[in-house]
Amino acid sequence: MTTRLTTESLSLTVRGRELVRALDMSVVPGQVWCVLGPNGAGKSTLLRTLAGLRAADGGQVLLGGHDIANYRPLDLARRRGFLPQSVVDAFSLSVLDAVVSATHPRLSFWAWGDEGDDAARRALETFELAELAGRDVTTLSGGERQRVNIATLFAQDVDLLLLDEPLTSLDLHHQMKTLHELMRVATDHGKSVIYTVHDINLAFQHATHAVLMDGKGGALAGRTNDVITSGHLSAAFRHPIHGVTLGDELFFRAERLNGVSR
């Protein structure tokens, strides 16, 4: 069953500061949403609220037409997956076991084992981690550990994937690989994806829709071409950002502080 995520007049406040004011958005299967904004704008707070890990300060979040606050944890884990900015390893375990753990919400007790292993191994292959399956996660580099985190989310096999800064610690190849797989899982498998990101150009190239937050309560939501524009970006980041066309592709470039650009 596919899952639609919607917000109705969603408002978010942290320590008396308004981050989001009356945000309406609708995320349907096949869409990839990026969330952009300056540091402290509330991107992570928004993602945690959409994941049902934080209560809305106004309005509501609906998952499959039901208030996300009313889901049982197990039912929620079967419908949406969440990757936080950082994962702390409390104890040693193998890469394969770490990824297998994500399959448990979908399996009965008696099904634990081979079925979970199969899903985990497919995810490890997807993110070029098969050779690390037997490694202890505590021995991995930051980039390797992040790829394991992303593979774990894919192994969970949910309709809605939410990722907070998934490109952190990844080299260029694996950034592109991750964004490609997020687009592919949405296009080919009808999943919905929402991720936060700092790189405007990567977001523009690898998302169908966007949320642009300004940290003062403003949040634009809609199709990428409508939201990610020079004017909107400059206003949100409070810095001049210009669109540059190379070939037939649009890129965005921040103006140098002295006002001179080459």
C-alpha positions as CSV (number, residue, x, y, z in Angstrom):
1,M,0.0,0.0,0.0
2,T,1.4,3.4,-1.0
3,T,1.5,6.2,1.5
4,R,0.7,9.9,1.0
5,L,2.2,12.4,3.5
6,T,0.4,15.7,3.9
7,T,0.7,18.7,6.2
8,E,-2.2,21.0,7.0
9,S,-1.3,24.5,8.3
10,L,1.8,23.0,10.0
11,S,3.6,25.3,12.4
12,L,6.9,24.7,14.2
13,T,8.3,26.7,17.1
14,V,11.5,26.1,19.0
15,R,12.3,28.1,22.2
16,G,9.8,30.8,21.2
17,R,11.2,31.2,17.7
18,E,8.8,30.5,14.8
19,L,10.4,28.2,12.3
20,V,7.5,27.3,10.1
21,R,4.2,29.1,9.7
22,A,1.2,27.3,8.3
23,L,2.9,25.0,5.8
24,D,0.8,23.0,3.5
25,M,2.4,20.3,1.4
26,S,1.5,17.0,-0.1
27,V,4.0,14.3,-0.9
28,V,2.8,11.5,-3.1
29,P,4.5,8.2,-4.4
30,G,7.1,8.8,-7.0
31,Q,8.1,12.3,-5.7
32,V,11.5,13.3,-4.3
33,W,11.5,16.3,-2.0
34,C,14.6,18.3,-0.9
35,V,14.5,20.6,2.1
36,L,16.8,23.6,1.8
37,G,17.5,26.6,4.1
38,P,20.2,28.3,6.1
39,N,21.7,26.9,9.3
40,G,19.2,27.0,12.1
41,A,16.2,27.4,9.8
42,G,14.6,24.3,11.2
43,K,15.2,21.7,8.5
44,S,15.9,18.9,10.9
45,T,13.0,19.9,13.1
46,L,10.7,19.8,10.1
47,L,12.0,16.3,9.1
48,R,11.6,14.9,12.6
49,T,8.0,16.3,12.7
50,L,7.2,14.7,9.4
51,A,8.6,11.4,10.7
52,G,6.3,11.5,13.7
53,L,9.2,11.9,16.1
54,R,8.2,15.4,17.3
55,A,4.7,16.9,17.8
56,A,3.6,19.7,15.6
57,D,3.2,23.1,17.3
58,G,0.2,23.9,15.1
59,G,-1.7,22.1,12.4
60,Q,-1.1,18.4,11.7
61,V,0.9,15.8,9.8
62,L,-1.2,13.1,8.0
63,L,0.3,9.8,6.9
64,G,-2.1,7.8,4.7
65,G,-4.9,10.1,5.7
66,H,-4.4,9.6,9.5
67,D,-2.8,11.8,12.1
68,I,0.8,10.6,12.4
69,A,0.7,11.1,16.1
70,N,-1.9,8.3,16.4
71,Y,0.2,5.5,14.9
72,R,1.6,2.7,17.0
73,P,5.5,2.7,16.7
74,L,5.5,-0.7,15.0
75,D,2.9,0.4,12.4
76,L,4.8,3.6,11.8
77,A,8.1,1.7,11.3
78,R,6.4,-0.4,8.6
79,R,5.3,2.7,6.6
80,R,8.1,5.2,7.0
81,G,11.8,5.2,7.6
82,F,13.9,7.9,9.2
83,L,17.7,8.5,8.9
84,P,18.9,11.0,11.5
85,Q,22.0,13.3,11.0
86,S,24.1,11.1,13.2
87,V,24.0,7.5,14.4
88,V,25.8,6.4,17.5
89,D,27.0,2.8,17.8
90,A,26.3,1.7,21.3
91,F,28.0,-1.7,20.7
92,S,29.9,-3.6,18.1
93,L,28.1,-5.6,15.4
94,S,28.8,-6.5,11.8
95,V,27.7,-4.3,8.9
96,L,25.3,-7.1,7.8
97,D,23.7,-7.3,11.2
98,A,23.3,-3.6,11.4
99,V,21.4,-3.5,8.1
100,V,19.4,-6.7,8.9
101,S,18.0,-4.9,12.0
102,A,16.0,-2.6,9.8
103,T,14.0,-5.5,8.3
104,H,12.6,-6.7,11.7
105,P,9.4,-4.5,11.8
106,R,8.1,-6.3,8.7
107,L,8.9,-9.8,9.8
108,S,7.2,-12.1,12.3
109,F,9.4,-13.6,15.0
110,W,9.6,-16.9,13.1
111,A,10.6,-15.2,9.9
112,W,13.8,-13.6,11.3
113,G,16.8,-14.9,9.4
114,D,17.2,-15.6,5.8
115,E,14.5,-13.2,4.5
116,G,16.0,-10.3,6.4
117,D,19.5,-11.3,5.2
118,D,18.4,-11.2,1.6
119,A,17.0,-7.7,1.8
120,A,20.1,-6.5,3.7
121,R,22.5,-8.0,1.2
122,R,20.6,-6.4,-1.7
123,A,20.9,-3.0,0.0
124,L,24.6,-3.6,0.6
125,E,25.1,-4.4,-3.1
126,T,23.2,-1.3,-4.1
127,F,25.5,1.0,-2.0
128,E,28.8,-0.9,-2.9
129,L,29.2,-2.3,0.6
130,A,29.1,-6.1,0.0
131,E,32.8,-6.5,0.7
132,L,32.3,-4.9,4.1
133,A,29.4,-7.2,5.2
134,G,31.5,-8.9,7.9
135,R,33.3,-5.7,9.2
136,D,32.5,-4.3,12.6
137,V,30.6,-1.0,12.2
138,T,32.8,0.6,14.8
139,T,35.9,0.2,12.5
140,L,34.4,2.0,9.5
141,S,35.3,5.4,8.2
142,G,32.7,8.2,8.5
143,G,31.7,7.8,4.8
144,E,31.5,4.0,5.0
145,R,29.3,4.2,8.1
146,Q,27.0,6.7,6.4
147,R,26.6,4.4,3.4
148,V,25.7,1.6,5.9
149,N,23.1,3.9,7.4
150,I,21.5,4.6,4.0
151,A,21.6,0.9,3.1
152,T,19.8,0.2,6.4
153,L,17.0,2.6,5.5
154,F,16.6,1.0,2.0
155,A,16.5,-2.5,3.6
156,Q,13.6,-1.3,5.8
157,D,11.5,-1.3,2.5
158,V,9.0,1.4,3.5
159,D,6.8,3.6,1.3
160,L,8.2,6.9,2.7
161,L,11.9,7.6,3.3
162,L,13.1,10.6,5.3
163,L,16.8,11.4,5.4
164,D,18.4,14.2,7.4
165,E,21.6,15.2,5.6
166,P,22.3,11.9,3.9
167,L,25.3,13.3,1.9
168,T,27.3,14.0,5.1
169,S,30.8,12.5,5.0
170,L,30.3,11.0,1.5
171,D,32.8,11.6,-1.3
172,L,31.5,12.9,-4.6
173,H,30.9,9.5,-6.2
174,H,28.8,8.2,-3.3
175,Q,26.9,11.5,-3.1
176,M,25.9,11.1,-6.7
177,K,25.2,7.3,-6.2
178,T,23.0,8.1,-3.2
179,L,21.0,10.8,-5.0
180,H,20.6,8.5,-8.0
181,E,19.3,5.7,-5.9
182,L,16.8,8.0,-4.1
183,M,15.5,9.1,-7.5
184,R,15.4,5.5,-8.7
185,V,13.5,4.1,-5.8
186,A,10.9,6.8,-6.2
187,T,10.6,6.5,-10.0
188,D,10.9,2.7,-10.3
189,H,9.3,1.6,-7.1
190,G,6.8,4.3,-6.3
191,K,8.4,5.4,-3.0
192,S,8.3,8.9,-1.6
193,V,11.5,10.6,-0.5
194,I,12.2,13.7,1.6
195,Y,15.8,14.7,2.4
196,T,17.6,17.7,3.8
197,V,20.6,19.0,2.0
198,H,23.0,22.0,1.9
199,D,24.1,21.8,-1.8
200,I,21.6,23.8,-3.8
201,N,22.8,22.4,-7.2
202,L,22.7,18.8,-6.1
203,A,19.2,19.3,-4.7
204,F,18.0,21.1,-7.9
205,Q,19.3,18.3,-10.1
206,H,18.0,15.4,-7.9
207,A,14.5,16.4,-6.6
208,T,11.1,16.8,-8.2
209,H,9.9,19.1,-5.4
210,A,11.4,21.3,-2.7
211,V,10.8,23.1,0.6
212,L,12.8,26.3,1.0
213,M,12.9,27.6,4.6
214,D,14.1,31.0,5.6
215,G,14.4,30.5,9.4
216,K,11.8,33.2,10.1
217,G,8.6,31.2,9.6
218,G,8.6,31.3,5.8
219,A,8.6,28.0,4.0
220,L,7.9,27.7,0.3
221,A,6.8,24.2,-1.0
222,G,6.2,23.1,-4.5
223,R,7.8,21.9,-7.7
224,T,11.6,22.3,-7.8
225,N,11.6,24.8,-10.7
226,D,9.0,27.0,-8.9
227,V,10.7,27.0,-5.5
228,I,14.4,27.0,-6.3
229,T,14.9,30.3,-8.1
230,S,17.5,33.0,-7.8
231,G,15.0,35.3,-6.1
232,H,13.7,32.8,-3.6
233,L,17.2,31.5,-2.7
234,S,18.6,35.0,-2.3
235,A,15.8,35.9,0.1
236,A,16.0,32.7,2.1
237,F,19.8,32.7,2.5
238,R,20.0,36.5,2.7
239,H,22.8,36.5,0.2
240,P,22.7,37.2,-3.6
241,I,22.5,33.9,-5.5
242,H,22.5,33.9,-9.3
243,G,21.4,31.4,-11.9
244,V,23.9,30.4,-14.5
245,T,23.1,28.3,-17.6
246,L,25.9,26.0,-18.8
247,G,24.9,24.2,-21.9
248,D,21.2,23.6,-21.4
249,E,21.4,23.1,-17.6
250,L,20.8,25.7,-14.9
251,F,23.2,26.1,-11.9
252,F,23.2,28.5,-9.0
253,R,26.2,30.5,-7.8
254,A,26.5,32.7,-4.7
255,E,27.9,36.2,-5.3
256,R,31.3,36.9,-3.8
257,L,31.3,39.1,-0.8
258,N,33.1,41.9,-2.6
259,G,30.3,41.8,-5.2
260,V,32.7,40.7,-8.0
261,S,32.1,37.4,-9.8
262,R,33.9,35.8,-12.7
